[in-house]
Structure formats: C-alpha cells, structure tokens
C-alpha cells in the first residue's frame, strides 16, 4: 500500500517537473525558502533605490542595515538561516536579548519595526512563500523628553566660551543653535550662500532634487522642505567675526569641517 501511494506521488512530481501538470501549492511552498542574507540584499536594494523612486535617506538606510544585520546575526546564533524560519517567538527572543544587553525600549521597538517591515515587503513582493505576516503586537512607550536648557544655562555656556579664545568656535555654534533652533546636523551643513542679506534670513534648502555637484554633498533636511530663519542680532554679530575658510560657516577647533558628533 505504501509503495502504491508513493508511486502516485512520484508520478505527480514527475508530471509537475515536466510541465505536464501544474505544481501543487504545498510542494511549491515547501520547495522555496529564502536565505536570510539573500532576503537582506533584496530589501537593501529596495530601500536604497533613488530618492525620486521612493528610497530613504542615507541616514535611514544606515539604520535599516544596522537593525537587520543585528537581527540576522542573532537568528543564525539560534540556528535559523532562512526568513521562512522567522517566527514571532524568535522576534520576542530577539527583543529579550536586546533588553538583557541594556538597550532602551525605544531602540528595541525600532529594531522590531524594521524587521517586520522587511518581512512584510518580502511577502508582498512574492519573495517569501508560505509565511504569514507577523502578528506580534509591539507596545510603544513614552520616551524621555529631551532636556530643554534654561536661559541662564545657555548664557553661562556662552560666557564660558567667550572667556577662552580656544573655545571661540564653540561659542559661535552655541549662539547659532540658541538663536535658530537648528538641528546640529543642519547647522554643520550651513554655507555662506545660505545667508540672504536682503531679507536678513538664513535659508535652509533641501537639495534632494538638485543634481549632484562635484566635491559637494547634497543637503537633506528631516522634513525634506525648505525653511528660513531670521538672523538674530546676536547671531549676526558672531557671523561677522567668523573667518571664511571655505564655503561652510562653522568649523571645529582646528578649522576643519564641523561634524554633528
């Protein structure tokens, strides 16, 4: 009886292999698994596509790479080598492992959101078969609000910097941040050409749609929109004293490019 049953299964498989019969859904699903690294490369190609086609900013792409690489290393350590083997239990174990390492709740949440997005995309694009979307419910938590410096604290920092010639560069940075509310990354990318003398404003332009210039990075604002800031008299006084080393306004202690970190 077993031999006859297996003979019928073999006959069906040979017919499917020769194109004489359509492949059964069960066999098609069991035959197709997606390696973790291959799935990662497919998704990476998707989120790093040109911005005009919907790709993400480089900073976001770097975050996605970090989140996915960390998870793939963890999955392999648990003996899972394909996306077909990624379950809600594995995601929960990954979250527990991050928690044990001291990661913040928000960091754990961001990692899991990235992984679920990758899996849903692989399923949607038909790269991953026989795997339902994750049902894992993620709980958001209120993050600690950023500290807001008081007026007297800002003034104390500026006074300290003005009393030391070696901290003149930091004084310019603090005054600019206090007078504009710019993000540190945006301030580091400010160029002299961003100053509109006629209107007395700093014009912060998102350059996502600009053509690439040789030797110059395109600027991307978080909102992807153009913004302008009136130049406060105290900031104007600082700008007048700054040397024009290159096209950028602010520089580090040795005259090099100022970096956000």
Buried (B, 14 or more C-beta within 10 A) or exposed (E): EEEEEEEEEEEBBEEBEEEEEEBEEEEEBEEBBBEBEBBBEBBBEBBBEEBEEEBBBEEBBEBBBEBBEBBBEBBEEEEBBBBBBBBEEBBEBBBEBBEEEEBEBEBBBBBBEBBBBBBEBBBEEEBBBBBEEBEBEEEEEEEEEEEEBEEEEBEEBBEEBBEEEEBBBBBBBBBBBBBBEBBEBBBBBBBEEBBEEEEEBBBBBBBEEEEEEEEEEBBBBEEEEEBEBEBBEEBEEBBEEBEEEEEBBBBEEEEEEBEEE
